[in-house]
Amino acid sequence: MLISALVGGTETSLTGTQFGSVTALDVNPILPDDPTVVGIPIVIANSEQSYALPITSRCFRIAVREGDANLKVAFSAGATNTSDYMLVRRGISYSEFDVDAGTVTLYFQVDKPNRTVEVVSWAI
């Protein structure tokens, strides 16, 4: 078997007998673009808030701006008051990539008052 690859524009045999060739693919990585940054003030600790991502969002990151409080994050209303949430420890952020545009609402709460939850989202 012959395994062929395009290396620097030149077809190169790797090993084996004749099998076929590899066609060069036009690889254009999909990179996030057009960031939206939102700071959501949290006045009362342990009180659920929500934020609907912009309809074009495909990626997001959420964190406590001050970095000194734990953050509970969920994808359904009321879940941060149950055990159905993700705990983002102080000083850490949570990110998701390849989300369904226009369908994501984040529900969250912080364990300290007077903090800001920072949400950064990107379109593709």
C-alpha positions as CSV (number, residue, x, y, z in Angstrom):
1,M,0.0,0.0,0.0
2,L,1.3,3.5,-0.9
3,I,0.3,6.3,1.4
4,S,0.7,9.6,-0.4
5,A,0.6,13.0,1.1
6,L,1.1,16.5,-0.2
7,V,4.1,18.0,1.6
8,G,5.0,21.5,0.6
9,G,3.1,21.1,-2.6
10,T,5.0,17.9,-3.6
11,E,3.4,14.5,-3.5
12,T,5.4,12.3,-1.2
13,S,5.2,8.5,-0.7
14,L,5.3,7.4,2.9
15,T,5.3,3.5,2.8
16,G,4.0,0.4,1.0
17,T,2.8,-0.3,-2.5
18,Q,0.7,1.8,-4.9
19,F,-2.8,2.5,-3.5
20,G,-3.8,6.0,-4.4
21,S,-3.0,9.6,-3.6
22,V,-4.2,12.2,-1.2
23,T,-5.8,15.3,-2.7
24,A,-4.8,18.6,-1.1
25,L,-7.7,20.0,1.0
26,D,-8.4,23.7,1.3
27,V,-8.3,23.9,5.1
28,N,-9.5,27.2,6.4
29,P,-9.9,27.1,10.2
30,I,-13.0,28.6,11.6
31,L,-11.9,31.1,14.2
32,P,-14.1,33.1,16.6
33,D,-14.7,36.7,15.5
34,D,-16.7,39.7,16.7
35,P,-16.4,39.4,20.5
36,T,-19.1,40.7,22.8
37,V,-18.1,41.5,26.4
38,V,-20.8,41.9,29.0
39,G,-20.3,42.7,32.7
40,I,-23.3,41.6,34.8
41,P,-23.4,43.2,38.3
42,I,-24.3,40.7,41.1
43,V,-25.5,42.6,44.2
44,I,-26.9,39.7,46.2
45,A,-24.9,36.5,46.8
46,N,-26.5,33.1,45.9
47,S,-29.2,34.7,43.8
48,E,-29.7,33.2,40.3
49,Q,-29.2,35.6,37.3
50,S,-29.5,34.8,33.6
51,Y,-27.9,36.0,30.4
52,A,-29.0,35.0,26.9
53,L,-26.1,34.8,24.5
54,P,-26.3,36.9,21.3
55,I,-28.0,35.0,18.5
56,T,-24.8,34.7,16.5
57,S,-22.7,33.4,19.4
58,R,-20.8,30.1,18.8
59,C,-18.3,30.3,21.7
60,F,-18.4,31.8,25.2
61,R,-16.4,32.3,28.4
62,I,-17.9,33.1,31.8
63,A,-16.0,34.1,35.0
64,V,-16.2,36.2,38.1
65,R,-14.3,39.4,37.2
66,E,-12.8,39.9,40.7
67,G,-11.6,36.3,40.8
68,D,-12.4,35.8,44.5
69,A,-15.8,34.0,44.4
70,N,-17.1,30.7,43.2
71,L,-19.6,30.7,40.3
72,K,-22.4,28.2,39.7
73,V,-23.3,27.9,36.0
74,A,-26.3,26.0,34.5
75,F,-28.3,25.9,31.3
76,S,-31.8,25.8,32.7
77,A,-33.7,28.1,35.0
78,G,-33.5,27.2,38.7
79,A,-30.7,24.6,38.2
80,T,-28.2,26.6,40.2
81,N,-30.4,26.1,43.3
82,T,-30.2,22.3,42.8
83,S,-27.3,20.0,42.2
84,D,-27.6,20.4,38.4
85,Y,-24.9,23.0,37.8
86,M,-21.2,23.3,37.1
87,L,-19.1,24.8,39.8
88,V,-16.5,27.2,38.5
89,R,-14.0,27.7,41.3
90,R,-12.7,31.2,42.2
91,G,-10.1,32.5,39.8
92,I,-11.2,30.1,37.0
93,S,-13.3,30.6,33.9
94,Y,-15.6,28.3,32.0
95,S,-15.7,28.1,28.2
96,E,-17.8,26.3,25.6
97,F,-17.1,26.1,21.9
98,D,-19.4,25.2,19.0
99,V,-22.7,26.1,20.8
100,D,-25.9,26.3,18.9
101,A,-26.3,29.9,17.9
102,G,-29.3,31.7,19.3
103,T,-30.3,28.9,21.7
104,V,-28.1,29.4,24.8
105,T,-29.1,31.1,28.0
106,L,-26.7,31.0,30.9
107,Y,-28.0,30.8,34.5
108,F,-25.6,31.6,37.2
109,Q,-25.0,32.7,40.8
110,V,-22.0,33.8,42.8
111,D,-21.3,33.0,46.4
112,K,-20.2,36.6,47.3
113,P,-22.2,39.8,47.0
114,N,-21.2,42.9,44.9
115,R,-19.3,41.0,42.2
116,T,-19.4,41.2,38.4
117,V,-19.9,38.2,36.2
118,E,-18.1,38.6,32.9
119,V,-19.4,36.9,29.8
120,V,-17.4,37.0,26.6
121,S,-19.0,35.5,23.5
122,W,-17.8,35.2,19.9
123,A,-19.5,34.8,16.6
124,I,-18.0,32.7,13.8
